């Protein structure tokens, strides 16, 4: 298969035979029509020319390559055309002209290093070495071929909130192409090679946007996209390159906190004090920790029990005051979980368990006997003691067992 660069060159070389018309030394007198000569003319005799074109990257076997023709009515047996200027130093000349005035490219050019050359044309007498006409400047413009692929200077990382609207911008990628930016060779377009159901990319600006508001961090928290940059858009023979784009999905509060089961049962000793944690009511919330904000409501007995979120945002069931086994040995109540500011509808709608039944069993603790009074006072008469009993104290067992007191 012929490389597209050489295909492009081959078609262009068909025009080489016409380049001699681009650089003419006319002998006509008083010529006034010089619109196609953009730089210089004179009244008696004029140089007419367009910019000479030379392709870059010509292989050595195709050199030298003719790019133009000098003509002058004074040219003859004892005259010689010469050129000077950029790329003509007498040692490693890039350009040369023969006795017939044919201008040649002598070496491979690189437009990305130098895109044009300023030269002068001379006609001299080979005997006297004197010029036969004024010198004229002309330009050799190096024509671009598609010899550079687009280049990404980096890989990219961006982020976007889950549930973002369609069209929300994520980030912009950019590739550069060393070829002529004014030609299709340097015209870069972009394409996503994967993830097109979630993201899209603008073909010319490289901006990546959300394709649909289906982003769900709990389903997929990161996307690795491959972006392709290509030149020669819409034409065969284009060159391309790729880069990796990592997109992280940021969490929002779009899952309602729910209990993991419908009932919980705990045992607690009656001698535990306020703020004691009776047990934990685990909840399920797929959001990240900073977006888990449940609140808990105890229905009935909220003067004795309360629930607050712990470090894991589960419900910590705690005591407001001491329990008394002899007053009540069991408790049964419901606890509700709520969460405000959840995106609607929540992702877990239809599977939410927001109320649970809680059973509490109070464990009896053997308490010490209790005297009927804190202090007893007895009076005894002085003198001989006839009755050895001077008084009595009483105590009782506060436990339900009501053991005898010694």
Secondary structure, 3 states (H helix, E strand, C coil): CCCHHHHHHHHHHCCHHHHHHHEEEECCCCCCCCCCCCCCCCCCCEEEECCEEEECCCCHHHCCEEEEECCCCCCCCCEEEEEEECCECCCCCCEEECCCCEEEECCCCCCCCCCEEEEEEEEEECCCCCECCCCEEEEEEEECCCCCCCEECCCEEEEEECCCCCCCEEEECCEECCCCCCCHHHCCEEEECCCCCCEEECCCCCEEEECCCCCCCCCCCEEEEEEEEECCCCCCCCCEEEEEEEEEEECCCCCCCEECCCEEEEEEECCCCCCCEEEEECEECCCCHHHCCCEEEEECCCCCEEEEECCCCCEEEEECCCCCCCCCCEEEEEEEEECCCCCCCCCCCCCCCCEEEEEEEEECCCCCCEECCCCCCCCCCCCCCCCCCCCCCCEECCCCCCCCCC
